[in-house]
Amino acid sequence: MKQPIKVTPTIRLKNFHPAFCDDADKEEIREKTKKLCKRIAEMHDLLYANADQAVLIVLQGMDGSGKDGATRSLLEFVNPLEIETTCFKRPSVEELAHDYLWRIHKAVPRYGRIGVFNRSHYEDVLVARVMKLVPDDVWQPRFEEINQFEKHLTENRVVILKFFLHVSKAEQAARLNARLEDKRKNWKFESADLLMRAKWRQFQQAYEDVLNRCSTPWAPWHIIPADRKWYRDYVIARVVVDRLEKLKLTWPKAREDLSKFKIV
């Protein structure tokens, strides 16, 4: 690809184009995405059968970047009973009574499952920072705390795949307007989205810091061009399939000698 996906040291978001699609054919890419998503389902069956490691997919992005849509596409063919998804909203009273990673650790998928975080622990160095919900000396140490938390998870057989859905300000405007104009999408609109949009520049800087300071060998970040939904879904699916195949999963052996059994 002409535009890199995996984050390398010291990136600038202005060098990544949200509408990038490598001049690909839309229908051809959709067919490739479908095949990749079916492959994810096949490998998830192996993951579930072995039940000795988990896969955590983290989706971050501005409002309207497509976190819900990407999740639907990615896991379309996976048994829904074997998926663990969490959408992190404003912390509850109980969650605020604990450290900020408490609610995150509780939601980490069990072994044998794929889990998806729609937003995540990174909200505590994004929204908490930009909206000044906590002082600087509270959120600044969290970068390293998060790195160590993710290292702990990977050392305990949780594969972490992190995706920043990079949407342009113009495309976000179009998607937010669609929520206002289409009665079927009215329920998605929240005035708080406009408060976040008003601080677009600050959020872009905050995301740059997240990508530069928290893309590690054990939990790398991937920047996904998100203006074109069909290309966004393809790139995410390709990364997930590549990582799952590197696990080299095989069917586990039977726990007993099956030759002595006969069912009549």
N, C-alpha and C positions, 0 to 999 in steps of 0.2 A: 504494500500500500504506500501511496505517496505521503500520506499524513500518518505520523506515528500514533499508536494507541496507548501503549504502556508508557507510564510516566518515567522520564529520565531526570537526573538532577537538574534543578533550577529551570523549571518551565515557566513560560508566560502564556496565559490563556489567549492573549491577542494573536498568538501564532497558531492557534488551533481554530479551524473554521467550522462552526456549528452546522453548516449546510453541506459539508464535504460528503461526497458519495463515490469518489474515485471514477466518475463518469460511468457508473454501472447501470445496467438495464433494470428497471424497477421490477418487472415481472419475473425476470430471471433470478434476481436476488430473493424475491419472495419464495420461489420454488426451493432455492438453496436453504433459506431459513427454515422452511417446513421440514426438509430432510434433517437439518441439524437438530431441530427440536424433537423429532422422532428419535434421533440418536441419543439425545439427553434422556429421554424416557427409558430407552434400552439400558443405558448405563446406570440410571437410577435404580432399576430393578436389581442390578448387581450390587450397588451400594447398600440397598435395603437388605438384601440376602446376607451380606457379610456382616453388617451392623457393627463395624469396628472403627469407623471414622465418619465424619459428617462434612457437609459442604455448606458454607454460609456465603450467600450472595448479598452484597451491600449495595443499595441503590441510593445515590444522593443526587440532588439537582434542584434548581430553582422551581417554583410552582409552575406547573404546566410543562415540565421537561419530559414527562411520559413515564414516570416510575410505575404507575398502575398498568399502563399499556404494555410496557416491556415485560412485566411479570406475567401477564396473561399470555403473551406470545411465547415466552421462554418455556413455560411449564404447561403448555396447552395439552400435551400428550402424557403428562405424568399423572399417576394416580393421586387425586387430591387428598386422599386419606393419608398419604405418605409425605405430605409437604407441610412445613411449619413456616407460616408467614407472620410477621409482626409489623404493624404500622405505628411508628412512634410519633405520638402527638404531644401536646402540652403535658408535662408530668403531673400525675395525680398527687393528692395530699400525701398518700402513703409513700409514693416514690420520692417526693421531696424530703421525706423524713429519713432517707438513706443517701449514701454517696451516689454520684451521678451514674456510675457504672452498674449499680445494683440491678436496675430494671433491664439492662442490656444483657448481663450474664444470665439472668433468668430465662431469657428468650433464645439463647443459643440453641440451635437444633440438636436433638439427641443423635447418637450414632446411628447410621443407616438412613439418615434423612437429608434432604436438601432444605435449607432454610433461607428465607428472603427477609431482609430488613428494608422496609420502605421508610427511608430516613433511618437514622441510627445514632450511635454515641457521638457522631461528628456534629450533631446539632449543638452539642455543648461547647464546641469551638467555632460554631458558625452563628446560629441565631443568638445564643447566649452572649457572644462577642459583639455582633453588629447592633443588636437591639439593647445592648448594655444591661442585660439581666443580672450579670455578676461583674465584680470589679476585674480589672486587668490582671491583677496578681492571682486571681482564682482561675481564669480560663487559660492563661499562658502556660502553666505547667502541665496542662492536660495533653498536649501533643505527645510528650514523652510517656505520660501515663497510659495513653491509648496505645502507643507502640508496644509497650511492655504487656499490656492486656492482650493485644492481638498475638504477641509472641507466645504468651502463656497458652492461648487457645490452640495455636498451630502445633505447639509442642505436645499438646494433648489430642492430636489427630483431628483437628478441625481445619479444613481447607478454607481459606478466606479469599473471595474474589470481590474486589471493590470497583464500582463503576460510577464515574461522575458523568451524568447526562448533561452535556454542554449545549444548552439551547440559547439562541440569540434573543436579544431584547425584543426585536420586531416579531419574531415567531411567538414569543410568549404573549405579546399583546394580542396577536391573532387568536391564540387559543383561549385567552381569558375573555375576549370579546365573544367567542363562540359560546362560552358558558352563559353569557348574558343574553344572547340572542336566541339560543335553542332551548326551548322549554324542557327538553329531555336532559339538558346539562345545567339547568339553573341551580340544582341542588349542590353542584360542585363549587359554586362561586362563594368566596368568603372575602369580606372587605379587608381582612388582614393580609390577603394576597397583595393588595395595593400598597400596604405599608411596607412590605418586603420589597416590592418593585421600586418604590421610591428610593430605596437604598441599594440599587443595583450595583453601583461602583464599589461600595463597601463590601457587598457580598462576593463580588468577583475577586477582590483582594483577599478576603477570608478564605475562599476556595483555593486560590493559588497557594496560600500558606499551608492549607491542609494537604494539598497534593505534593508540595515540595518537602514538607516535614514528616509526612506520615505514609509515604510510599516506600515500603521496606522490602527486602528480599523475601521475607516470609508473608507479607500481605501487600502486594503492589497495587497501586491505583491504575485504572484505565480511563482515559478520556474518550468519551463516546460522542461523536457528532450527532446531535439529537433533533435537528430541525426537520429531517426527513425520517419519519417514523419507521418506514420499511427498511432503511439502511441502519438505523439505530438498533433495531431488533436483530438484524443479521450479524452485526459486529459483536454484540453481546453473546449471542448464541455460539458464534465461532470460538470466542475466548473460552466459554464454559465447556464446550465439547473438547477443545484442546487440553484443558486442564484435567477433565475427567479421564480422558484417554491416558494421560500420563500417570494416573493412579494404577494402571494395568490391573484392573479388577477382573477376577475370574469367579466362576461359580464355586461356592464353598462345598467341601466334601460332606457327605452324609455323616451324621453323628453316630450312626450304628451301621452294622453290617446288614444291608438291605436284602441280601440274597436269602436270608432265613425267613423272610416274610412272604406270605402268599395270601392274597385277599380273595375270598370266594363269596 
